[in-house]
Amino acid sequence: MDEKILIDEAKQGSRKALSQLVRLHEQTIYNFSFKICRDREKAENIMQETFYSFVKSIHQFDGNSKLSTWLYRIVANHCMMAARKIKNYHFVSLENDEDDLFEDRYTADWSRLPDKFTEDNELKNILDEAISKLSPDYRVVFLLRDVEGLSTEETAQITELSIPAVKSRLHRARAFLRKELNEAFAV
C-alpha cells in the first residue's frame, strides 16, 4: 500500500496502518539509533521511544517532508536527549584545538590501500571507534550526511540546525575522523 495512504489512515486512527508504517521504518530507525548510541539496548529503547512519539504525534505530520525525514528528526532528538543524560561525557570536543584537526603530521597514503582492505574488519573497527568518539551533535550530522546519504538541507531540517551549522559540524567531524584514521594508519 502507498505510504501516503497509510499515513492518512494512521491519522484517522487505523492501528493497522500505524503498524505497517512502523514495520516499514523499524529497521532504518534501529540502525540509525545504533549508529549514534553504539549500544544495542540503548538503540532498542530509543527505537521504542521514537515510535511511541511517532504514534502520539502522527496527526502533526504535515507531509511537507518525507515520513523518513520526520522520523530521523524524532530519533535524532531522542538520541540527543539520551546523550545529555550521561553525566560523564567521553566525547572529544571539536570546538577547541581546531588547528590540531588539520595537522598533517600523520598522513596515510590511501593510494596504496587495496580495495579489499576497506572491507576488512580492522578498518571497520577503527572507523567505528573514531565515530564513537564524536560527540552526539557531530555524530548525528556525520551519520545523516555521509552514512545515510541525506542532503545538507534534509540534515538541517532533521537536526533543526541552519545549513551553515550543518556544514560546519560535518566539516569538523570529517576532519576529526580523518585525523583519527591517519593516526591509526601511521603506525
C-alpha positions as CSV (number, residue, x, y, z in Angstrom):
1,M,0.0,0.0,0.0
2,D,1.2,3.5,-0.7
3,E,2.8,5.2,2.2
4,K,0.7,8.4,1.8
5,I,-2.4,6.3,2.1
6,L,-1.1,4.6,5.2
7,I,-0.3,7.9,6.8
8,D,-3.8,9.2,6.1
9,E,-5.3,6.1,7.5
10,A,-3.0,6.3,10.6
11,K,-4.1,9.9,11.2
12,Q,-7.7,8.7,11.2
13,G,-6.8,6.1,13.9
14,S,-6.1,3.0,12.0
15,R,-3.9,0.7,14.1
16,K,-3.2,-1.5,11.1
17,A,-1.8,1.4,9.1
18,L,0.3,2.5,12.1
19,S,1.6,-1.0,12.5
20,Q,2.5,-1.1,8.8
21,L,4.3,2.2,8.9
22,V,6.3,1.1,12.0
23,R,7.3,-2.2,10.2
24,L,8.3,-0.2,7.1
25,H,10.7,2.0,9.1
26,E,11.7,0.0,12.2
27,Q,15.0,-1.4,10.7
28,T,16.1,2.0,9.5
29,I,15.3,3.7,12.8
30,Y,17.0,0.9,14.8
31,N,20.1,1.1,12.6
32,F,20.4,4.8,12.8
33,S,19.9,4.9,16.6
34,F,22.5,2.1,17.0
35,K,25.0,4.1,14.9
36,I,24.5,7.1,17.1
37,C,24.5,5.5,20.6
38,R,26.7,2.4,19.8
39,D,24.7,0.2,22.2
40,R,22.1,-2.4,21.2
41,E,20.0,-2.0,24.3
42,K,20.0,1.8,24.1
43,A,19.2,1.6,20.4
44,E,16.2,-0.6,21.1
45,N,15.0,1.8,23.8
46,I,15.5,4.8,21.5
47,M,13.7,3.0,18.7
48,Q,10.7,2.3,21.0
49,E,10.7,5.9,22.2
50,T,10.8,7.1,18.6
51,F,7.8,5.0,17.6
52,Y,5.9,6.0,20.8
53,S,6.5,9.6,19.8
54,F,5.6,8.8,16.2
55,V,2.2,7.2,17.2
56,K,1.4,10.0,19.7
57,S,2.1,12.8,17.1
58,I,1.3,11.2,13.7
59,H,-1.6,13.8,13.4
60,Q,1.1,16.5,13.5
61,F,2.9,15.2,10.4
62,D,2.1,17.7,7.7
63,G,3.5,15.9,4.7
64,N,5.8,18.7,3.7
65,S,8.8,16.3,4.1
66,K,9.2,12.6,3.6
67,L,8.0,10.5,6.6
68,S,11.5,9.1,6.9
69,T,12.9,12.6,7.3
70,W,10.4,13.3,10.1
71,L,11.3,10.0,11.8
72,Y,15.0,10.8,11.5
73,R,14.3,14.1,13.4
74,I,12.4,12.2,16.1
75,V,15.1,9.6,16.6
76,A,17.9,12.2,16.5
77,N,16.1,14.1,19.2
78,H,15.7,11.0,21.3
79,C,19.4,10.1,20.8
80,M,20.5,13.7,21.8
81,M,18.3,13.6,24.9
82,A,19.8,10.2,25.9
83,A,23.3,11.6,25.4
84,R,22.5,14.6,27.6
85,K,21.5,12.3,30.4
86,I,25.0,10.9,30.5
87,K,26.8,12.7,33.3
88,N,30.4,11.9,32.3
89,Y,30.8,12.6,28.6
90,H,33.7,10.7,27.0
91,F,33.4,12.6,23.7
92,V,36.1,14.7,22.0
93,S,35.2,18.4,21.8
94,L,35.6,19.7,18.3
95,E,35.1,23.3,19.4
96,N,38.7,23.5,20.8
97,D,42.0,22.8,19.2
98,E,40.7,23.0,15.6
99,D,44.3,23.5,14.4
100,D,45.2,20.0,15.6
101,L,42.4,18.5,13.4
102,F,44.1,19.7,10.3
103,E,47.7,18.9,11.2
104,D,49.3,16.7,8.5
105,R,51.9,15.1,10.7
106,Y,50.3,11.7,10.2
107,T,49.1,11.3,6.6
108,A,48.2,7.9,5.5
109,D,48.9,7.0,1.9
110,W,45.4,5.9,0.8
111,S,46.6,5.2,-2.8
112,R,48.5,2.1,-1.6
113,L,45.5,0.5,0.2
114,P,43.8,-2.2,-1.9
115,D,40.1,-2.0,-2.3
116,K,39.7,-5.2,-0.4
117,F,41.2,-3.7,2.7
118,T,38.4,-1.2,3.0
119,E,36.1,-4.1,3.6
120,D,38.3,-5.5,6.3
121,N,37.1,-5.7,9.9
122,E,40.1,-3.9,11.2
123,L,39.3,-0.7,9.2
124,K,35.6,-1.0,10.2
125,N,36.6,-1.3,13.9
126,I,39.0,1.7,13.7
127,L,36.3,3.8,11.9
128,D,33.6,2.7,14.4
129,E,35.9,3.6,17.3
130,A,36.6,7.0,15.8
131,I,32.9,7.7,15.1
132,S,32.1,6.7,18.7
133,K,34.5,9.5,19.9
134,L,32.5,12.2,18.2
135,S,30.0,14.0,20.4
136,P,26.4,13.1,19.5
137,D,25.8,16.5,18.0
138,Y,28.6,15.9,15.4
139,R,27.9,12.2,15.1
140,V,24.2,12.8,14.1
141,V,25.2,15.2,11.4
142,F,28.0,12.9,10.1
143,L,25.8,9.8,10.0
144,L,22.9,11.6,8.3
145,R,25.1,13.1,5.6
146,D,27.8,10.6,5.0
147,V,26.3,7.3,6.1
148,E,22.6,7.7,5.3
149,G,23.3,9.9,2.3
150,L,20.9,12.7,3.1
151,S,21.4,16.2,1.6
152,T,22.6,19.1,3.7
153,E,19.1,20.6,3.5
154,E,17.5,17.4,4.8
155,T,20.1,17.1,7.5
156,A,19.4,20.7,8.6
157,Q,15.7,20.0,8.7
158,I,16.1,16.9,10.7
159,T,18.5,18.4,13.2
160,E,16.8,21.7,13.2
161,L,20.1,23.4,12.5
162,S,20.9,26.0,9.9
163,I,22.6,24.9,6.7
164,P,25.9,26.6,7.7
165,A,25.8,24.9,11.1
166,V,25.3,21.5,9.4
167,K,28.2,22.2,7.0
168,S,30.4,23.4,9.9
169,R,29.7,20.3,12.1
170,L,30.2,18.0,9.1
171,H,33.5,19.6,8.2
172,R,34.7,19.3,11.8
173,A,33.5,15.7,12.1
174,R,35.2,14.7,8.9
175,A,38.4,16.5,9.9
176,F,38.4,14.7,13.3
177,L,37.8,11.3,11.7
178,R,40.5,12.0,9.1
179,K,42.9,12.8,11.9
180,E,41.9,9.6,13.9
181,L,42.3,7.4,10.8
182,N,45.6,9.0,9.8
183,E,47.0,8.4,13.3
184,A,45.7,4.8,13.3
185,F,47.4,4.0,10.0
186,A,50.6,6.0,10.7
187,V,52.0,3.1,12.9
